[in-house]
Amino acid sequence: MSELSRNFFLDLDRCDELASFRDEFHLPEDLIYLDGNSLGAMPLSAKQRAIDVVEREWGQDLITSWNKNNWFHLAEKLGDKIARLIGVGLGEVMACDATGINLYKLLAMALDMRPDRKVIVMEGSNFPTDNYTAQGLIKHLDRGHQIRFAEKDDILTAITDDVAVVSLTQVHYKTGHLLDMEEITNKAHEVGALVIWDLCHSAGALAVDLNNCNADFALGCGYKYLNGGPGAPAFIFVARRHQGKAMQPLTGWWGHAAPFAFEKDYRPADNIQQTLTGTQPILSLAVLECGLEIFERADMAKIREKSMNLCDYFIGLVEEHCEEYGLSLATTRHREERGSQVSFQHEKGFAIMQALIASKVVGDFRAPDIIRFGFTPLYTRYVDVWDAVICLKNIMENELWRKPEYNQLTAVT
């Protein structure tokens, strides 16, 4: 890549069909934000939407907003917007609760649908909340279930005819490797198992096609690529063929077939509404809708192509300009086999990332040695790739990461 220059990347930005979307986000002009895979940038429309919900819908309309402003159906409305991004139909997704809670619901449903099987297959190295949630559930159930941990190359072998459910994250949070959804789902179904897909690092970053892969269940978050804000509601998918076949365990009134009948006993809805539990966080849902509305005007194929290009350029430039500084690529070079992030390993990774952040290049660190960069095609520019790498080179070349202030561990890394 030695023939490339900053002007080359500026030219790419001038030709970028997605470039105008950057103007719809609040981003400080002097900041290179490469952490949208952890927290997406704020849509400019979010502030006014939040003010409107607080001042008018809540402040003036008060409780009438459940009907007047359609609060009661907001989770379903947003679920239908998410459905397009993950390749499913209307009425198969709800925007609700948190990822861990939604995984708990889906695991419990799947285990009930396979009562004679006791094994859950998971990828042990992936984001631990999924593992923690499964561990807590099977301890609570106390029915002899166990988790069979398998890494990427061993997952298919681990799916045998004693498996009840395979629960995997499509894009690995550290390395960014992309699992083959269709192949794994087919293998699970061949042995009679069900599959849950965690799409936290997929939805909004790449085209997901759950129904064409015949997936059973899925979940994902709203605060990464969907740009819904910190702690934004998650989403949950139940294939239409499974709706009403098993009861989710958190049987609150919003999942009742007729919530306002106020019946004494629980009677589950036989559709996606059954995945709901209690009253939904309307302020957070309303802000999440701002990010989803942007995606209604964006082409996922173009988003994916730009994502792969950004990652390719970043890998190439880091290896060219920083090859002598001990950075080891943790992400696959094969563009079709990764999500929208690039990770490098370095024993001083935390300090290096703190030095980058101080220099207005924001990524993040994942213990023990991963520096991680997320590329969000709707607002990441090609020139950001060049500038970020030049900044990294300066930090490594001058050993700026050695400064004491960059070696003080923070609560959030």
Secondary structure, 3 states (H helix, E strand, C coil): CCCCCHHHHHHHHHHCCCHHHHHHEECCCCCEECCCCCCCCEEHHHHHHHHHHHHHHHCCCHHHHHHHCCHHHHHHHHHHHHHHHHCCCCCCEEECCCHHHHHHHHHHHHHHHCCCCCEEEECCCCCHHHHHHHHHHHHHHCCCCEEEECCHHHHHHHCCCCEEEEEEECECCCCCEECCHHHHHHHHHHCCCEEEEECCCCECCECCCCCCCCCCEEEECCCCCCCCCCCCCCEEEECHHHCCCCCCCCCCHHHECCHHHCCCCCCECCCHHHHCCCCCCHHHHHHHHHHHHHHCCCCHHHHHHHHHHHHHHHHHHHHHHCHHHCCEECCCCCHHHECCEEEEECCCHHHHHHHHHHCCEECEEECCCEEEEECCCCCCCHHHHHHHHHHHHHHHHCCHHHCHHHHCCCCCC
